[in-house]
């Protein structure tokens, strides 16, 4: 919600521009978006040519062309030139507001998850107290009842009855049960923390242990989210193109400048919104931008790469190709997940051809490109309807609703705060392979927790009747209770060293 504009520039009937609160905008109002402004509401462009940064909604890293007739969503940023937009919805009906509602709905659904310890505790307390009460009543009133049916027994008195009831309460003290799950979670989260995985809650591990399908976002998750020049060109051409690129804020221009290194920017450059940059140096025309702008006669190269074309006078044009590189361990991560029997999918808001290229490089057979935030949520809902327990991995605001709707969720440390807030775990560093260890540790933790709960149940099934029968004193009961707590703690500590060969 913080990414929405609080104010808007409304064009009144007399042509004056007035600053008003975004909540005052209604459908039909004409708005002015200056370069750098964020759209306060959804609308349609009426005048102007510019470029829009839509990455918060689509995950697409490249700016989108903006001209009359193009739809604008609340939250997108106008990058280069002034636009006149006709509002089509109020703030509360915008795409960002709908995204916030999707996140809230997903969080509420996940809050219904009941932890293992909570399930065990629901019956434990009433059963134990009832057993202690029956023990006291049995020892105190039992002899009198037996004499009524002709069986002679000696009264044990209040003291013995109370001591036996106290022994039952002590030996069934829920220390072992109380430690059974938290001790495991502390050890597991500590181990993952050393690997750069931050776990936000204990129930996150329990859900992570049950996932059977992982759904990845592309940009910024499987990839680094940053264009990188892949073309091999001569230094003179690279520096000439970079001199134009240094006058632009376009992501591909910045990638070109990064590849070229330090240098000077050309004077007198003019940027055509959505097209490119042009300038004259010593009477020679230079152009850098789209193929239709810089090299209209050049042959189209449809290889899925983002591109810039550079033309200098009558020389043959040069194509600069860019790619959003996969994380170094992306393919290894996918292979490790498949080896564990976990299905893998990718759903991205990026262009279909870019999504396909990344999916094939990572080894993902099932993928979707051009997906809106609602499409991601719908896919996760469909998986859950099939009985699946999907793990969503994403980094952008467009992923936040899907992260909240998934059975479990993860985001890289470079993700937006909104995405990290909606995630169960956050993976630090530049790699994704730690996600595999997080799943492995979560499964091992669930196994240790169930073992502890089973031990606690078996211990109580044996110890409680013995105490109720008067075979144990409160001192012995206290020693037995402490021993049971020690056992579940030692079992939890096994997580520190087991499964260290998880990458094999």
C-alpha positions, 0 to 999 in steps of 0.5 A: 500500500505504501507504493501507492501515490497519496496525491494526484495532479488533477486537470480541472475543467478550466485547464488548471492543474490542482494537487488533490488527495488520491482518494478524491479521484473518481472515474472520468477525472483527467490527471497529469503524470509528470516524468517520475510520477507514480500513477495514483489510480487505474486509467487510460492514456489520452495524450503523450508518449513515454515509457512505464515502469510496470515491474511492481505488477508484472515483474517485467524489468524492461519499461513498457511503451506508453502512448494514447490508448494504453491502459495504466495501472495504479502504482506504475511509474511514468519514466520519461515524458508528461502524460495525460491520463483519464481515470477509470477507477477509484483508489480503492478499486485499483489493481494495487488495492486488489493486490492488497486484498489478495494478500490479506485473504491469503494470510487469513487462510494460512492462519488457520493452520494448527501446529503439531504441539497445539493439536497435542495440547488440546487433549493433554491438559484435560486428560491429565487433570482428570486422571489426577482428580480420579487418582485422588478420589479413588485413593480417598473414597475407594476403601469406603466403596470397597467395604460397601461391597464386602471387601475389607481394605484399610483407609489410606487417608488424605495424605496418601491420596494427595501424594499419589495425585500429586505424583500423577501431576508431576510425572505427567507434567507437560515439560516433555510435550512442551519441549517436543516441538519447540526444541526441534524448531530452535535447533532447525532454525539455528542450523538454517540461520547458519546457512543464510535461511531466515525462518519467520515462524515454527509453523513455517517449518511444519508447512515447508516439510509437507510441500510437494510442488514448488512454483518459481517466479522468474525475474529476481528469483530464478534470475538476478533481475538485472540485464547483462550485455552478452554481445561481443563488439569492438571497444570503439563501437561499445564506447560510442554507444555508451556515450549515448546510453549515459544520458538515459535512465533506461535499464538497458542503457544502464547495463550498456554503460556498466559493460563499457565502464567509465566514460563521457556522455555525449552533449546535445543528445535527444531521447525519443520516449519509448524509441531511443536516443539520438545525437550528432557528433562531428556531423555524424548522426548517432542513434541508439534504441529500438530496431525500428528507431535506430536500424529500421532496415536491419533484419529482426533477430527473434531469439528472446533477448532484450536488445538495443540497436546502434547506428553511426552514420552509414556504417552497418548497425550493431545489435547489443543483446542483453539477458537476465542471467540465471542465478548460478545454482538455479539449474542445480536447485531445480535438479535437486528438487526433482530428485526429491520427488518435488514437482517444479513449475515457473509462472512469470509476468515477463514476456512469454519468450523470455519466460520460456528461455529461462525455464528451459535453461533452468530445466523447468518443463511447465511454465507460464509467461505474461501472468498477472498477480491474480493469475499466480494466485489462481494457479496456486488455488488450483494446485491446492484444490487438487490436494497439492501443497505448493511452495511459492518462491518470489521476490516482487510486489506482484508475487506478494499475493501468491506468496500469501496464498501458497501453502508455504512461501519463500523469497530471496533476500533481495526481495521487496519488503512486502514479499518478505513480509508475506514469506515464511522463509527468506534466503540470503545470498545470491544462490537458491540452493539453500532452499533445498536444505531448508526443505530437507531440514524441515522434513527432518525437523517434522520427523524429530518432532513426531518422534518426540510427541510419540515418546511423550505419549508412550512415556505418559501411557506407562508413567501415569498409570504407575503413579496412579497405582501408587507405585511412584513417589513424587520424588521419583516422579520428578526424576522421571519427568526431568529424564523425559525432558532430557530425552526429547531435547537430545533427540532434537539436537540430532538435527545439528549434524544429521543429513549434512550430505544433503547436496548429494 
